[in-house]
Every structure is written in C-alpha cells, then in structure tokens.
C-alpha cells in the first residue's frame, strides 16, 4: 500500500517510465559476486537484514508510481512496506550471462500497487544481480547499491532480524536533476536542433551515420549480452598508457570501439561515412547547491551525441582530443533537459513514431569508471569483499544497436558487457566485434 506522494517525475524519469510502459525498455541491471573468508552463503538470513538497511537509507528503494507511467501527472509514492520475499529470487543456476539476459528482458509490470521499482536475483556462487527501473537510477546508482550492500553485509549484526517485511521510513527523495542545475539552451543548440528536425534528411548528420538495423514495427524486447573481462595487469597498463598520451580510459576505449566498428563496416563495403554514438554523462557534479553524492540512488545523467567519422586506425591523438570533449560535456550536457522540456508531454507519440524508422544510435558507450570499495568491516564482523562486476541497460529495442557497458572492477580489471537486441544487429556481427576489440586493445598496449 502507498503512504504518500513524494513528487512528480522529472523529465528524464518520465522518459524512462514511458519507455518501459510502452515495452521498449525494461530496466538497468548490475551484478557483483560477494565473498568472505568463512565462505558464508547469501541466504535470506544473511541477505535480508542487509537489504533492510539499504531500504532504510535510500528513499528510491521504497517507492513506486502513482498514475499511468505515460501520463502527465505520474508521481513517485512511498510504499508503507517492502516485502523482500516478493522481489528477491534465489536461483539454482550459476550462468551469469543467461541470468543477466533474463533480467534485461523482464519488465516491471506492477509499478502502481505494492511492489518497489527494483528486484534482486541471487546465484549459488553469491553473485547478486540487481535490476532497477531506469526512472530511479542511472549507471552510477547501480554501483552505489552494491557498495552500500557490501557495507551492510560487513556491518550487520548476526542477531539482526531476517524478516521479509521492511517498514519504509519517511525519507526525502532527491529532486530531479533539472531542479538542481541550469538547463538553459544556447542559441547554437536551438538552431542545430531545429535544423536537424526540418532539413531534408540527406542534409542531416544522421543520414550518413551507421546505426544498425531499423527499429522493428512490432514491440518485443529481447536483449543479448556477452561478457568480456580484461585482466587487472592489462587494465593498469592501459590506464598508465592513457595518462601518458593525455587521454582517459573512457576516451581511449571510445576511439578503440570506433576503430573496430569501422573495420567491420569497411569489410561490408558500407556507404556510411560516420557512426552515431551516444555517451552517457553524469551530471552529479553539476547539481547545486552541492553536488549529488556518488552514494545516492537517482538518475542524474545526460547524454553526449557524437558522429565520429569511420576510421580503421586507432589514434592516441584522437583519444586525447575526445577526453577534452568529454570534460566539457560535464556542464554542456545539461542542455538536453532544456530540449526535453519542449516534448515531455508528447513522449508516447514520439516513441511510437520510432517504430520502423532508422535508429538514433548505432553505439552507446557507457563507462562507470573504477569502482572503489572498502573491504574493512567492523572489528569482529565477517570481512566481505566483492568483484566480478558488470552492468547493462535493456534499451535495445528502439535504442542503440550495440552497447558497451564498461566499469573498472574492484579487483583492478576492466569488465565490459556487450549487449545488442534481437533485431538491432546480427549475432555474427557481434561475434566478430568482440575478438577484434580484444585484439585491438592488446595491440595498443605494445
């Protein structure tokens, strides 16, 4: 049951709620494997008290929607209780890839009654898979959840209650990002947006950009993933090499991905001249009067849309240049919310208009950065640690044809979840992309 209304959904929150309501999106998923010297298994008795402490600290974990998800007045409302037994599943299979695909294809069907906007699946090897509605969480929020869960496991008392029913406290919900920062539009953004909307398509950037297969005409969500792990030694060497060239890990991997896609498209004798690429940008640092903390569960992010030319050769100078571009977007990307305000009452029609059309993005490139964790719990308590982390977003139906979801694992490696939709790309294309990406990565370390 609901207790009271918290606030109306913000522009980006409503966007994701509408997309999920239409069946074009399901959730954002992240996983981490938990370990301890005593080899304690994550059972209800161990996990439920830890999850209860998270619900007691994060307002986003104790709420649902009120009203149709695509309506003007849809709002977040606080639940009176969260029943963990209804949202936590203990599986028998250890197949992380299969479980991730299953979660990415599973929508939040009951978002207006008595279930929260998240769920958990636990594998026998202590891997915890978290699925969050994208309206309440950005990529950094998924890492924040696992870091909070790790602290809770380290510090929870063995005498803590393992009750499935958790009373939701009266916590304030963070404002939407557009209420915390300036989203004014520059004249150049206004003119460019109008031009791209009214110009003949052959005069637009999108016309010449590769973006995978067109959006299907019938809505069906089927996401596939492949998990790639680059070991800690190579991850450190790569980070050191990036710094030496004035680049960042994000900018270098972005250029590397462009290089590999360009080679695959060149082999197909493509007529495209560029790629359409989206890069999520965190706006937490742009929030005022104080930045949004990294530990918060919220969706304070934007997107940087680029059209890099096809280029089969990796270039460190390109990587360094893109690092400068990304830094500038930490404030510039706020303007996306100024544009969203123009169309927020027309999301449903605009999204349905995507059916059968060319995709906006061929690639989404998202890097959460290095996930730093504290493995020291209270003296005398179980010393938990976590690693083998991955994350992905299920926006493959009408979203980007290919997604690279990257994070720096606490153990030091680089973990990449490569994801694509059933009809966004041919599986053979992805099967060719992954080994070429790994080979190119190792070649730039030489």
N, C-alpha and C positions, 0 to 999 in steps of 0.2 A: 504493500500500500504506500501511496505518496503521503508526505507530511506537508511540504510547502514548496511553492515555486521559488527557484533560485534566481534565474534571469532568462531572458530570451536568448536564443542562439545568435552568435556573431556571424559575420559574413562568411568566413571560411568554415565555421562549424555547420552552418546551414547548408553550405555547398556539399559537404560530405554526407550530411544527413539525407539530403535529397538524392544524392547519387546512390546511396545504399537503399533508400526506399524504392528506387526505380530498378534495383537489381544489377546496377552497373559496377558496384563495389561491395565489398563485404567488411573488411577490417584491415588493420595493420598487425602483423604478427612478429613476435620476437621470442627467441629461445635461449636458454643458458643451462649448462649442466652444473649441478651443485655437488660438492664433495666435502668429506671430512675424514680425519684420521681414524675415527671409530667406525667408519663405513655404515653410518646410520642411514636408513632408507626414508625417503619422504613419504610418510603415511599421513592419514588425516590427523593423527595425534601430534605429529611433528609440524605439518604444514599449516593446518587451520589456525593455530594461535598466532603464527607469523603473519598470515594473511589478514587476520583480525586487526593486528597493529597497523597494517597499511590502510585499511578502511578507516581506522580511527584518525589517520593523519592526512589522508588525501580525499578531498570532497568529491573529486571526479569518480571515485570508485563506489560512491554510494548514491548514484542518481540515474534517472532515465529520462525519456522525453515525455512531454505532455502536448498532445495535439499531433496531427499528421506531420510526418517528417518533412513534407514538401510545402507545408502551409506557411503563411506569413508570420503567424503568431506562435510557432512551435517554441517550446521553452524547456529548459532543464528543470526537473523537480527532484527533490530529495526523497529517497526511499526511507521508510521507517526502519527496515531491517534488510540485511543481505543474507540470503540462505546459501552458504558456501557449497552445500551438498548438491545444489542445483546448477552450479556454474563451474565446479571442479570435477574433472574426469580423470580417473586413473586407468591408463591403458596397459595392455599386455605386450604390445609391440615396441621395439626399440628403434624402428625405422623413422628417423627424424625427418628425412625428406618427404616421405609419404604423409606423415602427420602434419607437416607444415603445409603441404598442398591441400590436405583435407580442411585445415583451419582457414586457409585463404579462400576457399570456395564456400564456406559456411557463413551465411548471413546472420545478422542479429534480427531474428524475426519478431521477437516480443520486446519492443523498445518502449512501450507505453503503459506497462502494467506493473509487474513487481520484480522484474529482473534488471540488474545493472547492465552497463554497456561494456562489459568485459567478461572474459571466461579464461579458464586455465585447463591445460591438459598436462598430466604428469606421466612420463615414460618410466619404465622399470630401472633405467640407469640414472635416475634422479635428474633427468632433463625436464625443465619446466617450460612449457610453451604457453605464452600469453597472447591472447587475441584481444585487441582493444578496438572499439569503434573509433574511426578516424576523426569523428567530431570532437572527441575528448582528448585526443593525443596526437602529437607529432612524433617523428622518429626518436628524438631525444627523450621523450616521455617513456618510451619502451625501455630504454637503458636505465632511466631513473627508477622505474618499477623494480627491475631486477636488482639494482644497487640497494634499494630500500628493503627488498625481500632478504637479501644477503645479511644486512644489518639486523633485521628482525630475527632471522634464524640464529645469528651469533649471540643475540642478547635475550631471547625469550626464555622464560623460566620453565623448567620441566614440570612445574606444578600449574602452569597456565592452562586455562580451560580450552578444551578442543571442541567446544560446541560449534555446531554448524551455523547457528543463528547469531549474527553480529548486529548489534544495535548501531545505527548510523548516527554519529554525533552531529551537532549543529556547527558545521564548519563553513567558512566563507569560500565561495568559488571565485577563482581568478577571473578578472574581466577578459573579454575578447581583446585580441591584440590591437584592433583598430581603436579601442578606447584607451590605449596606453601609449600611443605614439602618433606622430603626424603622418597622415596618409595622403597629403595633398599631391595633386598631379602637376607635373611640369608641363609646359606647353609642348615640348618635343614629344612627350608620351601621349598627350591628347591628339596631336596631329598625326603621329605614326599610327595610333590605334584606329583613327577614323580612316586613314588612307588604306590600311590593310583590310578594312571592312568593306570599302566601297570600290576599290580599284579592281579592274579586270584581273582574274586570277593569275594570268601569265605575267602580271607586273608585280606580284607579291612574292615575298621570300618563301612562303610555304609551298608555292607551286613547284619550285625546283629542289625541294628538300625531301630526302627519303624519310618515310615514317612507317614502314612495314605495310602489312595488308590493311585494306579499308576496314572500318568498323562494321561488323555484321549487322544485318537488318533485324535479326531476332535476338533478343537479350538472353544470354546464357553465360554464366560465369564459370570458367574452367581455367584455373591457373596452374602452370607447371613451374617447378623450380629445380635448379641444380646448385649444389653447394661446393664452393671452391675455397680451399684453405692454403694460404701462403705462410710458410713456417716462420717462427719468430726471428731466426737469424737473418733470413731474407727480408723480413719486414723492417728490421733495424737498418740493414744495409741500404734498403730503398729509401727510408726516411732520411738517412745521412746523405745519400746522393742527392735527394731532392733539395735539401738545405744548401748543399754545395753549389747547386745550379740556380739558387734563388727561387725555387719552386716549392710547392707543398705536396704532400701525399695526394690530396684531393685533385689538385690541378694536374699533376703528372698522370694519375690514373685516368682522368678525364681525357687527356690527349692520347694516352695509350689506347683507350677504348675507341676513340675516333679513328685512330690508325688501323686497328684491327677491322672495324666495320668497313672502312674504306677499301681495304684489301679484298674483303668478301664481296663487296658490291662491284669492285673492278673486275673480279673474276666472272661476274654475271653480265659484264658489258652494260652496266647501268647508264641511263641517260640523266640521272640525278647529278646535281652539282654540289649539294650540301647535305647535311644531316640536320634534322630538327631535334634538339636536345633540351631537356628540362633538368635543372639542377636546384633542388630544394635549398633554401637559405633560411637559417634560423634568425628570427627577429627578437630573440630573448634579450639580446644586448641593447636593442633599440627601445625597449619598454621604459616608460618613465612613471613616477619619479625615480624608481630603482629598477634595474634590470630584473627580468624574470629569472629566478634561480634555476640551476641545472637540475635540481631535485624535484621540480614541480611537474605535475601531470597536466598538460594543457596542449593546445595546438597554436603555438605562436611561431608560425613559419610562413614563408612565401616561396616563390619560385623564380628562377632566372632562366629565361628562354633564349637560347642561342642557336645560330645557324652556321656551325663551323664548316668550312669547305672540305670536300673529300681530300684526304691526304694520307697516302700509304706509308709515309716515313715519320717515325717518331722524332720529335724535336724538343729538346730541353728549353730552347728559347720560347717556343710556343707554351710550354708548361709554365715557365716563369711569367709570361705575359698574362696567362689565364689566372694565375694566382693573384695578380693585381686586380683583375676584373672582379674576381670573387670577393675580394676585400671591399671593393667599392659598393658591392651589392648589399652589404650588411645594413645600409640605410636606403639605398636606391630601391631595393625590392619592396619597400613599404608601399610604393605607389600602386602595386597590384590591388590593394584593398580599395584604393580610390576608384579603380576601374570596376571592381566587383560591386561597389555600391550602386553603380548605374544599372546593373542587371539582376540584382539579388532577388527581385520579385518575379523574375522570369526564368529561374533556374530550370524548372521542369521542362518547359518548352525548348530551351536552348539545348538541354541534354538529349532530349528525344530527337532533336534536329541533327544530332551527330550520327544517327543510325544510317548506315550505308555510305557514309562520307569518308574522305581521307582523314587519317588520324592526325591529331595536332602534333604528337611527339613520336619520333622513332625510338628514342632512348631517354630513359630517366636515369640520372646518375646521382645517387644519394650516398653521402659518406657521413656517418655519425662521429668519426674521429676515434681517438683512443679512449676506451672505456677504463677509467681508473677506479679501482675498488680497494677498500680497506679490509684486509683479511684478519684483522685482530679484533676479537670479540672481548666481552668482559672476562676477567680472570675466573677460571673455574668452569666456564661455559664451553660448549662444543665449538671448535675452531672451523667454521665453514669457509669454503672458497668457491669461486665459480669461474667458468670459462666455456670454451666451445660455443660462443655466442653468435647468433645470426638474426637478421631481421628482414622482413619483406612486406610489401603492400600489395593488396589484391586488385589494383586498378587496371587490370589487363584487358578488360572487355572493350572499353572505348578509350582507355588511357594509352600510355606508351606501348609500342610493340615489344620492346625489350627493356628490362630493368636491371640495373646493377645496384644492389643494396649492400653497402660496404661498412664495416666497422673494424676498429683495432681491438682485437681480443685482449682481455686482461693478461693473458699469458704472453702476449707480445707479437703474435702473428696478425695477419690480415685476413679476415673472413668475408667472403663475398657470396651473396645469394643472387644467383642469376635467375630471373623469372620472366615468363612470357605467357601469353594467352593461347588458348587452343587454336584460335583463328587469327591471331596477330602476327604470327611467324610460323614458318615450317620448322619442325623439330630438327631437321637436318642442318638448318642454318645455325641454330644454337649449338648443335653438336660440333660444328666446325668452328664456331666462335670461341668456345671455351679453351680448347687446347692451343689455339693460336694466341689467345690472350695470355695464357700462362707462359708460352714460349717467348712472346714479345716482352713480357715482364722480366723474365730472367735475362733476356738479351741486353736490356738497358742497365743491368747491374754489373756487366762486364767492364 
